[in-house]
């Protein structure tokens, strides 16, 4: 079954949900092998969906845990009491235990996978901007335009430098939301690619070397310096992203 771009885009969500008949699914797969634009759109959809799912799982886990404990309390209570009397002590203890367990679990999740969680949010923010073609709210290659615009919307002033001479022209900036706060997203270009650089202040972050990761078709690099945290994400190769990050870090 020969499919064109429009049909591929129409069926993309159903394909992600594995709802298509095998012939249509094969048609989509065949089209994406020859069409980079549709393949990229599909990768972005996959990334977005996975990021949303992971965040949903993170937020509902403590609730599920609480429900399991509540269920245990309900079945473990003494069944042969004669008077319908509230057996409040086990219940109060269980509520307290639930609170402690939930709190402990969230602290562990917090520390153990904070980077991973932020990484998911960075992917979601980047994918959302590309999907909605809403990359820049201030479109300018002039750092003296982009920086004041961002500073006026945020409670900090992100370092903004045009890196055209190094092959990474500044395209603009926008606001995004990561790590429970508004952050600056600087948008750079490299040939046909977009590089998003998320920047926000983090007083707790010690100066750290660059950590590379690759997930869902994107390369990411994150580091901290002078009380600021930086996350770069793009579909450029890891080498180019590293060159970008090092150029940015040394230029600002
Ligand atoms: Zn196509």
Boltz pocket constraint, residues with backbone or C-beta under 6 A from the ligand:
constraints:
  - pocket:
      binder: B
      contacts: [[A, 4], [A, 5], [A, 6], [A, 8], [A, 31], [A, 35], [A, 37], [A, 38], [A, 39]]
      max_distance: 6.0
